[in-house]
Amino acid sequence: MKPIYLDYAATTPTHPEVVKAMLPYFTEVFGNPSSIYSYGLEAKEALEQARAKVANLIGARDEEIVFTSGGTEADNSALKGVALANESKGNHIITSSIEHHAVSETCKFLEKRGFQVTYLPVDEYGLVNPEDVKKAITVKTILISIMYGNNEVGTIEPIAEIGQIAKEAKVYFHTDAVQTVGHIPIAVDELGVNLLSMSAHKLYGPKGVGALYVRKGTRLVPFLHGGDQEKKRRATTENVPGIVGFGAAAEMAQREMGQEAQRLTHLRDRLIKGILERIEDVRLNGHPKRRLPNNVNISFNFVEGESILLNLDLEGICVSTGSACTSASLEPSAVLLAMGLSHELAHGSLRMTLGKWTTEEEINQVLEVLPRVIAKLRAMSPLMKK
Ligand SMILES: *Cc1c(COP(=O)(O)O)cnc(C)c1O
């Protein structure tokens, strides 16, 4: 039997419909979009159609979409690009203490080069308080970067409220929306963002392609210098098959997002409720309501997340202990610590993220296996009060 996959926040399979859309662009329509004969023009046409689809998904204008190699590059170009372009205005950046490493590590890099970064705290649900953002702004603030949906605990941040504050203070506002785009409706004008990061492989597109939304008029130093591609905002020959795949995934998300979010929310809540009912000494991490439709994150007292993960793997269930990037290290999640969890509880956390191919039967299977695995591990645990 195929293992049950509950790690859609780490990556999603590329949808067969997306693969089908991409295939001709490897072989038949292989031209360089910058070439002005037919092969090139056809590739260019596909590129622009994909751009329109991605723009449409977030309510942007086509020319505000810059394709990148993924979410990490979008985050890096937003932060470093704004920092370098606005150095004469100030050196202060505001972010949160629960960002993805693509943002937090970039902030650390910038700190070493003379920028000052304020890492805002979050409450027990992982929410940033917009008032804290307001209070942190100084005359030197050039950028606010707060993620939209948290990849570990699923909490959805008050982006529109922060956008309003950023607008009034005339400070650029970036959001990492990698977990959110294609999963809940997004309109960049309502959010008041200048920059927004996306990644195709989190919405059933291929890996290695993403985009940065750059609001018209936003001053940004390009990340890659070279040719004139992407209106000189990112040199290198465009990843045409990847971008076409991203476009197809965006179009599919636009079509199916509403119903799919409803279906997943139902499964998500059934899984959460089932675990809380069946297992003692557990805690739901993240906000109970303001959360991504597909995210379940639970801490289990007296056991280690890694042990649960490995035992579930033996039972044919693939889950995560947090972000894919840290799951190989033994440090507890910085996100959970920032939310006030003890080291023990942070170590005992499990993330299950649902997706397009998750079924009710799979959720039932998890609800049957998980209590057994937890009981077994707790019986062996030195942490367990006997
Ligand atoms: C996956 C992810 C990224 C990185 O995207 P890549 O395309 O894998 O580089 C950035 N931010 C968040 C919130 C993510 O979940």
Ligand as a Chemical Component Dictionary entry (heavy atoms), coordinates in Angstrom:
data_LIG
# 
_chem_comp.id                   LIG 
_chem_comp.type                 NON-POLYMER 
_chem_comp.pdbx_formal_charge   0 
_chem_comp.three_letter_code    LIG 
# 
loop_
_chem_comp_atom.comp_id 
_chem_comp_atom.atom_id 
_chem_comp_atom.alt_atom_id 
_chem_comp_atom.type_symbol 
_chem_comp_atom.charge 
_chem_comp_atom.model_Cartn_x 
_chem_comp_atom.model_Cartn_y 
_chem_comp_atom.model_Cartn_z 
_chem_comp_atom.pdbx_ordinal 
LIG C1 C1 C 0 8.450  26.346 1.495  1  
LIG C2 C2 C 0 8.530  27.737 2.036  2  
LIG C3 C3 C 0 9.499  28.640 1.590  3  
LIG C4 C4 C 0 10.579 28.254 0.619  4  
LIG O1 O1 O 0 10.086 28.034 -0.667 5  
LIG P1 P1 P 0 11.028 27.240 -1.722 6  
LIG O2 O2 O 0 10.300 27.382 -3.016 7  
LIG O3 O3 O 0 11.107 25.834 -1.246 8  
LIG O4 O4 O 0 12.341 27.925 -1.729 9  
LIG C5 C5 C 0 9.475  29.931 2.093  10 
LIG N1 N1 N 0 8.552  30.303 2.988  11 
LIG C6 C6 C 0 7.607  29.462 3.444  12 
LIG C7 C7 C 0 6.598  29.964 4.413  13 
LIG C8 C8 C 0 7.565  28.153 2.992  14 
LIG O5 O5 O 0 6.640  27.328 3.456  15 
# 
loop_
_chem_comp_bond.comp_id 
_chem_comp_bond.atom_id_1 
_chem_comp_bond.atom_id_2 
_chem_comp_bond.value_order 
_chem_comp_bond.pdbx_ordinal 
LIG C1 C2 SING 1  
LIG C2 C3 SING 2  
LIG C2 C8 DOUB 3  
LIG C3 C4 SING 4  
LIG C3 C5 DOUB 5  
LIG C4 O1 SING 6  
LIG O1 P1 SING 7  
LIG P1 O2 DOUB 8  
LIG P1 O3 SING 9  
LIG P1 O4 SING 10 
LIG C5 N1 SING 11 
LIG N1 C6 DOUB 12 
LIG C6 C7 SING 13 
LIG C6 C8 SING 14 
LIG C8 O5 SING 15 
# 
